[in-house]
């Protein structure tokens, strides 16, 4: 059974961090539909003044943040002592778990193009130890497909394997399709699947979808993607629906309001970080 479109959300321009211009696609209003993907922000600018202010040091708890930089640069620094830069085609995967502080700098480049996802963590794992991983170009398999390339960021595609997260399975593909081509992805019937049109318009499940739109699909065992008269870049994201309560306060995502309040109380009294690092 082919997947069909269940819902679609086109992003809107806003600012976050210290004044970074971005396109916010998923957020508080899409939690239930796109579960377990909480947030999706897209960056796309040729003007460094729109993004070089970056995201100063800030906390997270209860989620994993996954940043794909298709073009440009991002430098990550966190309370575990990591400092790492990624550029064209690379990924930063941060498990906030019980709590982490991090910052993201966005150095000037000819174009910043990318996406940050927030992947929810199961209730039983929200207070797991925080971690940071970078997924470099050499770690990402580029698999030829009809009319293009599939870059396997995480999970599985056919016999290929990418990076594996610890808490929720996540098949994450960066698909580049040349103009006037059609590609069918086989999917597990009950997985929660979305696609995001990063660059260019396309047909998804036989419906024309505009750039910077996230599409949630119905259940099924395959999905058709078709490029029109331009090359396109699409992100395919498949995971397990959590169906757990979500309480979301700024950078903290827990299951109850009390847990969120506790996190902010710990930030105020200095007990937020559970993993102590000696420098």
N, C-alpha and C positions, 0 to 999 in steps of 0.2 A: 504494500500500500504506500503510495507516494505521499510525502508530507505536503500539507497545504499551509497557507498563511493563517495564523490565529490572531495575531496583532502586529502592529507596526508603530514605531515611535521615531519621528525625525527630530534630530537635536536642535538646540537653540544656543545662540551665542551668549556667553556670560564670562565672568572673571572669577578666579579663585586664587588661593595662595597670596602672594604679595602683589598681585595684579596681573596674573597670567590669563590672556585671552584664550578661551577654549570653547568647544562645542559640547554641551552636556546633553547626553542622550538618555541614559537611564538614571533613575534616582528614587526618591521616596515614593513617588506615585506608581512605580512599576515593579515594586518588590515582589508581589504575589505572582504576577504574570511571568516574570523573567527569572524567578527563583531557580538556582542559587546565585545568579549574577545580580549584585546589588546596584552597582554603579558602572557606567561606561562614559568616560570622557574622551573626546577626540581632540588632538592638537593638529592644527594645519595652518601654518603662517610662514610667509616669506619676509616678515618684518620683525627683526629681533627685539624691537622696542615692545612688542606685544607679549613677550614671554621670558626675557632674560631675568626678570625680577625673581622668578622661580618660586619654590615652595619652602619657606624657612622651616626650621626644626619644629615638628609637631608630633603628637602622639597618635597611636592606633591601638585598638584592642579588638579581638574577636573576628578578624577578617584576614584574607590574604590579598595583597595588592600586586597586580601583574601589569608591568609597563612594557609595551612594545614600541621601540623607536624605529620606524621604517626609514626615516631620513632625519639627520640631525644628531644631537648629543644630549645625554642626560648623565649627571653625576650624583650618585647616592652616597649619603653618609648616615650612620645610625649609632644608637646607644650601645650596640654590641661591639662597636669598634670597626665595622666595615666601612671602607671607602672604595668606591668602584665606579668606573665610567662605562657606559654603553653607547654605541653609535649604530649607524645604518644597519637595520635588520636584526638588532640584538634585543634582549629581554632582561628585565629585572623582576625577580619573583621574591616577594617579601611576605613571610608569615608573621603577622603581628602577634597572634596568639594572646598570651597573658599581658603583653604590653611591650611596646617599643617606641622610641623616639627616632624620627628620621627627617632628613631634608633632601630635597631634590633641586639641583641646580640645572639650568638649561642654557648652556653656552650658545652664543650666536652662531648661526650657520646659514647657508643659502635658503634652506627650508626646514622647518620643523614639522614632521608628519608622524603621528603615532597615536596610540590609544593606551589609556589606563583602565583596567578592570578592577572592580572589587569583587572577589569571590568570597561568599559567606563561608563560615566554618560551622560544622555541626556543634550543637549545644555541648556535647560531651568533650569536645576538643577545644573549645574557645579559650581555655586557660592553659593550653599547651605552650611549651617553650618557644619563644620567637626564633626565627631563622632568616637568613638571607642567602639567595642564590643568584648568580648571574648566568644567563644562557647566551653564550657567545656564538658567533657565526659558525664556528667549527662544530658546535654542538647541535646545530639545526640542519636536519636532512632536507635537501631540496629534491623533491620527487617529480619527475616529468609526468604530466597528465595531458589529456587531449586539449591542445590549444594553450598550454601554459605550464606553470610550475606550482606545486603545493609545498610550502615550507612547513614542516612539522615542528611546531614550537613545543607542544607537550602532548602526552598521551600516546595513542596509537593511530596509525593509518595503514590498513592492510597488514603486511608483514613487518612494517617499520615501527620503531619505538622512539619516542622523544622523552623529554624530561618528565619525571613522575612526581607529582605532589603527594604529600603524605595523607591528606585528610579527605578530599573529594576527588574522584577521578575527573580529569579535564582533558578532553580532546580539543586542542586549539590549533587551527590551521590558518596560515596566511596564504591565501590563494591569489595568484596573479594570472589573469586570463586575458589572452589577446582578443581583439575585436572579433565579433561574429563567430563565437565559439560556444559550445554547450558542454557542460560537465555535470555528471551525476555522481553524488556522494552516497554511498551506502551507509545507513545509520542503524543503530540499535533502536528497536521500535519504541521503547518506553523512556528513552533519554530525553532530558530537557535540552532542546536545541535552539540556538539563535544564530543568525548571521548579521554581520554589520557591513554596510557598504562604505568602505573607507575612501575609495576614490572611483568616481564614475557611477553612472546609473546602470542598472542591470535588470534582467528578469529573474525573479526568484519564485519557484513553484508556479511558473507561468504568469506571474503578475509583475508589472514594471514598477521598480522601486527606485527612489531617488537616492543620490549620494548622501552620506551622513545619516542614514536611517538604519535602525535596528529592527529586525523582523523575528518574531517568535513563531515557531512552526508547530503544527499539530503533530501527534504521534504518527509514526510511519517508519518504513524500512529504507527509504531513499529520498533524496532531495535533488531537484534539478536547478542548476544555476546557468544562466545564459547571458553572455555579453552582447551588447548592441554594437553601435558603430565606433566604439572606442575601447582601448585597453582598460581593464578594471582591476581593482584590488578589493578583495572581500575577506573578512575574517569569519571563520566557522568555529562555533563554540558549543561544545556538548558536555553536559555533566548530569548529575543526579539531583532532582528536585528534593529539597529538604523538608518542606511542609512543616516548618517549625516557626514558633512566634518570633517576630523580629522587633527589637526596640533599638532605634537608631538615633544617637545623639552626636551630631558632628562627626568626628573621626572614630567614634566608638560604636560598635554594633554588637549588642548582646541579645538576650531573649526576653528580659524584663526591664521595666523602667528602673526598678531598684538596683539592678546590676549596672546600668548606665550611670545612675547617681553615685554608686559606690566607686566606679572608675574615676569620675571627676573629683570625688572626695579624696581619693588616693593621689591624684595629680596635685591637689592643693597641699596635702600633708607630706608629700615626698615618698610615698610608699607604692607608687604606681608600677615601677619596674621591679619585676620579680627575679629577673636574671641579672645578677650583679657582675660587672666586668671590671677587672683591675687593669688599669693602663700602666 
